[in-house]
Amino acid sequence: MTKMIILLLFHILFVSSAAAIAPPPNQDGCDQTSCKRGQPPVRFPFRLKGRQPDHCGASGFVLSCNNSNQTVLELPTSVKLLVKRIDYIKQRIQVYDEESCIQKQLPNLTISASPFTLIAAPGYEGMDSTLQNNSLFKCLAQHESDYINFGIPCLNQPGFYFKFVNLDFASGGLLNCSKVADAVEVPIGFTRSNIIDNNFHFNWSEPACGSCEAKGNGCRANLTNPLGIECYYIHRDNKDLHLFNMLTSTQTGKTLKNNLLRVEL
């Protein structure tokens, strides 16, 4: 009996201590989550559609899960890219096109309406982020070399090749071409005929949570702060404690009740 009481007291003290040093809970329903194990963790300024309430993320930072539980970033108006990595400290997100053909989605892209800016990937400075108005043309291929010299491999069709043209600087070469669609204010790097790497890097400047993350703190919205955000203390490295807190948050009452029954017996 004495041994059981000691164990019960130890359990109560351990739970109390853990609760005292545990991080304060994030906003309701805003705990970090992901589409599945191995996918990028999602937390403010991002939120995961269908799994976190609207207030968990900033405007324009909505992610979702596809049927394969891969993380998806949707850029305005309807460009969908898969998310490979999110660097919350450097405020960067790495994405890629599922079909390795970002050019196909450009007519639906309005990057200026999003909080993101295309940046050059490490080791590849050829990804020009300058925004430019272009038109996509479908052209009759008169020679095999047309596909190689002008065409976009992932769009080309037998007898035809496709290319983006900036009409402000177009000088001929469109005699056997017809316009398919306009691509307004798209990064020049996206319109190249042959994109070497299917990994694209975007950064964001606001919300500026990088300094919070660099200190190991969490970040969340706070409209009373001039910056619109606030840092808060959080234990991210102590995974055992985090797991313990998640378990005890739902099981403490049941466990204590069982222990009390054992003491009474």
C-alpha positions in Angstrom: 0.0 0.0 0.0 2.8 2.4 1.0 4.7 1.7 -2.2 1.6 2.3 -4.3 1.0 5.7 -2.6 4.6 6.7 -3.3 4.2 5.7 -6.9 1.0 7.7 -7.2 2.6 10.8 -5.6 5.6 10.5 -7.9 3.3 10.3 -10.9 1.4 13.4 -9.8 4.6 15.4 -9.2 6.0 14.3 -12.6 2.9 15.3 -14.5 2.9 18.7 -12.6 6.5 19.3 -13.4 6.1 18.5 -17.0 3.2 20.8 -17.3 5.1 23.6 -15.6 8.0 23.4 -18.1 6.0 22.5 -21.2 5.5 25.2 -23.8 2.4 27.2 -23.7 -0.1 25.8 -26.2 -0.4 27.4 -29.6 -3.6 29.1 -30.6 -6.5 26.7 -30.6 -6.1 24.0 -33.1 -2.8 25.5 -34.4 -0.3 22.8 -33.2 2.3 21.9 -35.8 1.1 19.2 -38.2 1.9 17.6 -41.6 0.2 15.7 -44.3 2.0 12.5 -43.3 5.3 11.3 -41.8 8.3 12.5 -43.9 6.4 15.5 -45.2 7.4 19.1 -44.3 6.1 20.3 -40.9 3.4 22.9 -41.2 3.1 25.8 -38.7 2.6 29.6 -38.8 2.7 31.5 -41.1 1.5 28.4 -43.0 -1.6 26.5 -42.2 -2.8 23.1 -43.5 -6.2 23.4 -45.1 -8.8 21.0 -43.6 -6.6 20.3 -40.6 -6.1 23.7 -39.1 -8.5 26.6 -38.7 -8.1 29.8 -40.8 -6.6 31.8 -37.9 -3.6 29.4 -37.8 -2.0 30.9 -40.9 -1.4 34.2 -42.6 -3.1 35.2 -45.7 -1.7 33.5 -48.8 0.1 30.8 -46.8 -2.4 28.0 -47.2 -1.1 24.5 -47.9 -3.1 21.3 -48.5 -2.7 17.6 -48.9 -3.3 15.8 -52.2 -4.7 12.3 -52.5 -1.2 10.9 -51.9 -0.9 13.0 -48.7 1.8 15.1 -50.4 2.0 18.8 -49.3 0.7 21.2 -51.9 1.2 24.9 -52.3 -1.4 26.6 -54.5 -0.3 29.9 -56.0 -2.9 32.3 -57.5 -4.9 31.7 -59.4 -4.7 27.9 -59.7 -1.0 26.8 -59.9 -0.3 23.8 -57.7 3.2 22.8 -56.7 4.4 20.1 -54.4 6.3 21.2 -51.3 9.7 19.6 -50.7 11.0 21.7 -47.8 10.2 24.7 -45.7 13.0 26.7 -44.0 11.2 28.7 -41.4 14.4 30.5 -40.3 15.4 31.7 -43.8 11.8 32.1 -44.7 12.1 30.0 -47.8 9.9 27.2 -49.4 11.2 24.7 -51.9 8.6 23.4 -54.4 8.5 21.4 -57.6 6.1 20.7 -60.4 4.6 17.2 -60.2 4.9 16.8 -64.0 8.2 18.6 -64.3 6.5 21.1 -66.6 6.0 24.4 -64.7 5.6 26.1 -68.1 2.2 24.4 -68.5 0.8 26.2 -65.5 2.2 29.7 -66.3 -1.0 31.0 -67.9 -2.7 30.4 -64.5 0.0 32.1 -62.5 -0.3 35.5 -60.9 2.8 35.6 -58.7 2.3 39.2 -57.8 -0.9 38.3 -55.9 1.0 36.0 -53.6 3.4 36.7 -50.7 6.2 34.8 -52.4 9.1 35.9 -54.6 11.1 33.5 -56.8 14.8 33.3 -55.9 17.7 31.5 -57.5 18.3 28.0 -56.3 21.7 27.4 -54.5 24.3 26.7 -57.2 22.0 27.7 -60.1 21.8 31.5 -60.7 20.0 31.2 -64.0 16.5 31.4 -62.5 15.7 35.0 -63.3 12.9 36.2 -61.0 12.2 39.3 -63.0 8.5 39.5 -63.8 7.5 39.8 -67.5 4.5 39.6 -69.7 4.7 36.8 -72.2 2.5 34.9 -74.6 2.6 31.2 -75.3 2.7 30.3 -79.0 2.2 27.0 -80.8 4.4 26.9 -83.9 4.7 24.7 -86.9 7.9 22.7 -86.8 9.6 22.9 -90.2 12.8 21.4 -89.1 13.9 18.9 -86.4 16.1 21.6 -85.0 13.1 23.7 -84.2 12.2 21.5 -81.3 15.7 21.7 -79.9 16.4 25.4 -80.5 13.0 26.9 -79.7 10.6 24.4 -78.2 9.7 23.6 -74.7 10.3 19.8 -74.4 7.4 19.1 -72.0 4.9 20.9 -74.2 6.1 20.0 -77.7 3.8 17.9 -79.9 4.4 16.0 -83.1 4.8 18.6 -85.8 4.5 21.5 -83.4 6.7 23.2 -80.8 5.7 25.7 -78.1 7.5 28.8 -77.0 7.0 31.8 -74.8 7.5 35.2 -76.4 7.7 38.7 -74.9 5.7 40.6 -77.4 7.3 43.9 -76.4 10.6 42.6 -77.9 9.3 40.2 -80.5 11.0 40.6 -83.9 9.6 38.1 -86.4 9.7 34.4 -86.1 6.0 34.1 -85.5 4.9 33.6 -89.1 3.9 29.9 -88.6 2.7 30.4 -85.0 -0.6 31.0 -83.3 -1.1 32.3 -79.8 -2.3 29.8 -77.2 -2.5 31.9 -74.0 -1.0 34.9 -72.2 1.2 34.6 -69.2 1.1 37.9 -67.3 3.8 38.9 -64.9 5.5 35.6 -64.6 9.2 35.1 -63.7 11.4 35.1 -66.8 13.2 32.0 -65.5 9.9 30.0 -65.7 9.6 30.7 -69.5 12.9 29.2 -70.5 12.6 26.5 -73.1 14.6 24.0 -71.0 14.6 24.4 -67.2 17.5 22.5 -65.9 16.2 21.8 -62.4 12.6 21.2 -61.4 13.2 22.5 -57.9 12.0 26.1 -57.3 12.7 28.3 -54.3 10.5 31.1 -53.1 11.0 33.3 -50.1 8.7 35.6 -48.1 9.4 38.8 -46.2 6.2 39.0 -44.1 5.3 37.7 -41.6 8.9 38.1 -40.4 9.0 35.0 -38.1 12.6 34.1 -39.0 14.1 35.7 -35.9 11.7 33.9 -33.7 12.5 30.6 -35.3 16.3 31.2 -35.1 16.0 31.5 -31.4 14.0 28.3 -31.1 10.8 30.1 -30.4 7.4 29.8 -31.9 5.7 32.5 -33.9 2.0 33.4 -34.1 -0.2 36.3 -35.2 -0.7 39.1 -32.8 -2.6 42.0 -34.3 -2.0 44.2 -31.2 1.8 44.2 -32.1 3.0 46.6 -34.7 4.7 43.7 -36.5 1.5 41.7 -36.5 3.3 38.7 -34.8 4.7 37.6 -31.5 7.3 35.1 -30.5 6.6 32.6 -27.8 8.6 30.1 -25.9 8.4 26.5 -27.1 10.3 23.3 -26.6 10.8 21.8 -30.1 13.9 19.7 -29.5 12.7 17.7 -26.5 10.6 15.2 -28.5 10.1 12.9 -25.5 8.6 15.6 -23.4 6.4 16.8 -26.2 5.1 13.2 -26.7 4.6 12.8 -23.0 2.6 16.0 -22.9 0.4 15.0 -25.8 -0.3 11.6 -24.1 -0.9 12.9 -20.6 -3.2 15.7 -21.9 -5.7 13.0 -22.8 -4.8 10.2 -20.5 -3.9 11.9 -17.2 -7.5 11.8 -15.8 -7.9 8.1 -16.7 -4.5 7.1 -15.4 -5.0 8.9 -12.1 -8.4 7.3 -11.7 -6.9 3.9 -12.2 -4.1 4.5 -9.8 -6.5 5.8 -7.1 -8.5 2.6 -7.6 -5.4 0.5 -7.1 -4.6 2.4 -3.9 -8.1 1.8 -2.6 -7.7 -1.9 -3.4 
